[in-house]
Every structure is written in structure tokens, then in C-alpha cells.
């Protein structure tokens, strides 16, 4: 009977993790470029009381056997990289990705991180950076006396801008984006950033709109792909599953109390 207590407890622990995942999704419903996660579970080891195929008589065998499970455990948290909706901002340095790919930014320690958050800014050195001051990679440096209203970023990532006193636009540079064989294998490090891992595979660098890469949209931001209604339904299911596992523990406790009471 103690087996059912621990089995029910594993179910409660699993559903608590499920609620934690759902809560994180809902808390990031307005986070630019956020991708929702899904908790995945698998059953635990089974105790085999009678093996299927065990001879029953000289000419017959046991068809199914007897096995008792020991509950559930968390198997993975799967990042879902479906496209988020695009929101118009009319900001010249806001860039949304439509399709598969990530921007590359250089962290303070010189390492590279990846993001879908295209809300870029200009620092005092006229360099394009993200909200935390990380440099866009490869670097984009705007010329002196540039006119912000003339900044143009095409869908294939070509960046041009006009400067004071010159009617012809100046070619600033070319945006590069990367994609991965297994983007779900990237490691989340916070601040809308991912790091490469052995599971994600090596980065594949390309030009926006080419060879399966995402297109860039200037003046737009990709919003979170979290759907509130779906998360609320998942939360209700997880809550009921948590409750029914707690009921199984209460039932096991009541059965133990009954067995102990037989001595009286």
C-alpha cells in the first residue's frame, strides 16, 4: 500500500512542475520573441510480478503478465518555436523575423548568444545593440551625421541610410541570421537569449530570405507565441490532475488507517 503513496506523490510533483512551466509561459505573454515551453512526462520503472510468456502449462503460456508502475517523472521541457504574431511599431530599429532563424549578439565576455528579440537601439558609438547593450553580430555601425528617418532595412537584410548633405543612401552593411538543425536544443539563459549546445547542432549562417532563412521586417516586432486560452486550459487540466493524485494519497492513507484499526 505504500507504493500508491509514493506513486501519487510523484504525480503531484510532476503536475507542480507542469504548473510552473505554464506559469512561466503566461508571465511572458508580452515578452518580445518569447517561445512557449511544454512539459513532457514519462512513466517510471515497473515492478514485474509475473512475466508475460511464462509457461502456465505444458502447452500454454501466460498471455499478459503482471506489472505495477511507480508513477511519473519529468522527461523534458520542449520549446515550441512556432511563429509569433508581428506587431507594427513604426520604429526604424525594430526588426521582426518571419520564418526560421535567430539574430546573433555578442555578450560582454565575447561569446555569442542568439535571440528572436529584434528591438535594437543605437549606442553612443553609433553601434546597433540590443536592450542590454549587446552588440549585433556582425557589427553594424551607422555613419556620422546619419538621418534616422532614412534608415532602411530590406527583407533580405540590406541596411542603408542617408547622411546630412548627401542625397544618395549609404550602404551600412548586411544583416546575418542563423538557424539550427534542432533549435529546441538551445539553452535558455534569460534576457531573451539562447546559447548553443551539442544538442542544437552548429549554427548555420545565412542571409535573410535566402536558403530557408527568415525574412526581416523593419518596423515590426515578433510577439510571444503564447496563447492565453490554451495555457489556461492546460492549467485547469494540470490542477485537476494534481487534485486527483492528492485524492489517491488520501485514499491510500484511509486504507492504511482501516488496516491498522483491525487490531482493535
C-alpha positions in Angstrom: 0.0 0.0 0.0 3.0 2.3 0.5 3.6 2.0 -3.3 0.5 4.0 -4.0 1.5 6.8 -1.6 4.8 7.3 -3.5 3.1 6.9 -6.9 0.6 9.6 -6.0 3.3 11.9 -4.7 5.3 11.5 -8.0 2.1 12.6 -9.8 1.7 15.7 -7.6 5.4 16.6 -8.1 5.0 16.2 -11.9 1.9 18.4 -12.1 3.6 21.0 -9.9 6.4 21.2 -12.5 3.7 21.4 -15.2 2.1 24.4 -13.5 5.5 26.0 -13.1 6.0 25.7 -16.8 2.6 27.1 -17.7 3.0 30.0 -15.2 6.3 30.9 -16.9 4.6 30.9 -20.3 1.8 33.1 -19.1 4.2 35.5 -17.3 5.9 36.0 -20.7 2.8 36.6 -22.8 4.0 40.1 -23.7 7.7 39.3 -24.0 9.1 40.1 -27.4 10.1 37.0 -29.3 9.3 34.6 -26.4 8.7 31.0 -27.3 6.5 28.9 -25.0 7.6 25.7 -23.4 5.8 22.4 -22.9 6.4 20.0 -20.1 6.7 16.4 -21.2 6.5 13.3 -18.9 7.3 9.6 -18.9 6.3 6.7 -16.7 8.8 5.3 -14.1 10.2 1.8 -13.8 7.8 -1.1 -13.5 7.9 -3.9 -11.0 7.3 -7.2 -12.8 5.4 -9.6 -10.7 4.6 -12.1 -13.5 6.4 -12.0 -16.8 4.3 -12.3 -19.9 5.1 -15.5 -21.7 5.7 -17.5 -18.5 4.7 -21.1 -19.1 1.3 -21.8 -17.5 1.1 -25.5 -18.5 3.0 -27.7 -20.8 1.1 -26.3 -23.9 0.1 -22.8 -22.7 1.7 -19.6 -21.5 0.7 -16.5 -19.6 -0.6 -14.0 -22.3 -0.2 -10.7 -20.5 1.8 -10.9 -17.2 1.5 -8.6 -14.2 3.4 -5.3 -13.9 2.9 -2.4 -11.4 4.1 1.1 -12.2 5.7 3.5 -9.8 4.5 6.9 -11.1 5.7 9.6 -13.3 8.7 11.9 -13.9 9.5 14.9 -16.0 11.2 13.9 -19.3 11.8 17.2 -21.0 10.7 20.8 -21.5 10.2 21.3 -25.2 10.5 24.8 -26.6 7.8 25.4 -29.3 9.3 27.7 -32.0 6.1 28.4 -33.9 5.9 31.9 -35.4 4.6 34.7 -33.1 2.4 37.4 -34.4 4.0 40.5 -35.9 3.2 43.9 -34.3 3.8 47.2 -36.1 5.9 49.7 -34.1 7.0 52.2 -36.8 10.4 52.2 -35.1 13.2 52.1 -37.6 15.4 49.8 -35.5 12.7 47.3 -34.7 13.2 44.2 -36.8 10.9 41.1 -36.8 11.9 37.7 -38.1 9.3 35.9 -40.2 10.4 32.3 -40.5 13.2 30.2 -39.1 16.3 31.9 -37.7 17.9 34.0 -34.9 19.8 37.2 -34.6 23.4 36.9 -33.2 24.6 39.2 -30.4 28.0 39.4 -28.7 27.9 39.2 -24.9 30.3 41.2 -22.7 32.6 38.2 -22.4 32.9 38.0 -26.1 30.8 34.8 -26.5 27.8 34.7 -28.9 24.2 34.3 -28.0 21.1 34.1 -30.1 17.7 35.9 -29.9 14.4 36.4 -31.7 14.0 39.8 -30.0 14.6 42.4 -32.7 14.2 45.5 -30.6 17.5 47.1 -31.3 18.9 50.5 -30.4 21.8 52.8 -31.2 24.5 53.4 -28.6 26.8 56.5 -28.2 29.3 55.0 -30.7 26.5 54.6 -33.3 26.6 50.9 -33.0 23.5 48.8 -33.2 22.9 47.0 -29.9 20.0 45.2 -28.1 18.3 46.4 -24.9 21.1 45.2 -22.7 23.8 46.8 -24.8 25.0 43.6 -26.5 26.4 44.3 -30.0 24.6 42.9 -33.0 26.9 40.4 -34.8 28.3 41.1 -37.4 28.6 44.7 -36.1 26.5 47.5 -37.7 27.9 51.0 -37.2 26.0 53.9 -38.6 27.9 56.7 -40.3 28.3 60.2 -38.7 25.5 62.7 -39.3 23.1 59.9 -40.4 19.4 60.7 -40.7 17.4 58.2 -38.6 14.2 58.6 -40.7 16.1 57.4 -43.8 17.3 54.1 -42.2 16.1 51.3 -44.4 16.4 47.5 -43.8 15.2 45.3 -46.7 13.6 41.9 -46.3 17.0 40.3 -47.3 18.8 42.3 -44.6 20.5 45.0 -46.6 20.9 48.2 -44.4 21.2 51.6 -45.9 20.9 55.2 -44.5 21.3 58.8 -45.7 23.6 61.3 -44.2 23.3 65.1 -43.9 24.2 66.8 -47.2 24.1 63.6 -49.3 21.0 62.6 -51.3 22.2 59.1 -52.1 21.9 56.4 -49.4 25.0 54.9 -47.9 25.3 51.1 -47.7 25.8 50.4 -44.0 26.1 46.6 -44.0 24.3 43.3 -44.3 22.3 41.6 -41.6 23.1 37.9 -40.9 20.8 35.4 -39.2 21.4 31.8 -38.2 19.4 28.7 -37.8 19.9 25.3 -36.2 19.1 21.7 -37.1 17.5 21.4 -33.6 16.6 24.8 -32.2 14.7 23.1 -29.3 18.2 22.0 -28.1 19.3 25.6 -27.5 19.9 26.5 -23.8 17.8 29.4 -22.4 20.0 31.9 -20.4 17.4 34.6 -19.9 17.1 38.1 -21.3 15.5 36.6 -24.4 18.8 34.9 -25.3 19.8 31.4 -26.1 23.2 29.6 -26.1 24.4 26.9 -28.4 24.6 23.3 -27.1 25.7 20.0 -28.6 22.1 19.0 -29.0 21.2 22.1 -31.1 23.9 21.4 -33.7 26.3 24.0 -35.1 24.9 27.4 -36.3 24.0 27.7 -40.0 24.7 31.3 -41.0 22.9 32.9 -43.9 21.2 35.9 -45.4 17.6 36.8 -44.5 15.2 35.4 -47.0 17.7 33.0 -48.6 18.1 29.3 -48.3 15.2 28.8 -45.9 16.2 31.7 -43.6 13.7 34.0 -42.1 12.8 37.3 -43.8 13.3 40.6 -41.9 10.6 43.1 -41.4 11.6 46.6 -40.4 9.3 48.5 -38.1 7.8 45.3 -36.6 8.4 43.1 -33.6 7.6 39.4 -33.2 5.4 39.0 -30.2 5.3 36.0 -27.8 3.7 32.8 -29.3 1.9 32.1 -26.0 -1.8 31.6 -26.5 -3.5 32.6 -23.2 -6.6 30.4 -23.7 -4.6 27.3 -24.4 -2.4 27.9 -21.4 -5.5 28.4 -19.2 -7.0 25.1 -20.4 -3.7 23.4 -19.7 -3.6 24.9 -16.2 -7.1 23.6 -15.4 -6.1 20.1 -16.6 -2.9 20.2 -14.5 -4.8 21.4 -11.5 -7.4 18.6 -11.7 -4.6 16.1 -12.2 -2.9 17.4 -9.1 -6.1 17.1 -7.1 -6.8 13.5 -8.3 -3.3 12.5 -7.3 -3.8 14.0 -3.9 -7.0 12.0 -3.6 -5.2 8.8 -4.4 -2.8 9.6 -1.4 -5.8 10.3 0.8 -7.4 7.1 -0.2 -4.2 5.1 0.5 -3.9 6.8 3.9 -7.6 5.8 4.6 -6.9 2.2 3.7 -3.8 2.1 5.9 -5.9 3.5 8.8 -8.5 0.8 8.2 -5.9 -1.9 8.2 -4.3 -0.5 11.4 -7.8 -0.3 13.0 -8.3 -4.1 12.5 -6.1 -4.7 15.6 -8.5 -3.0 17.9 
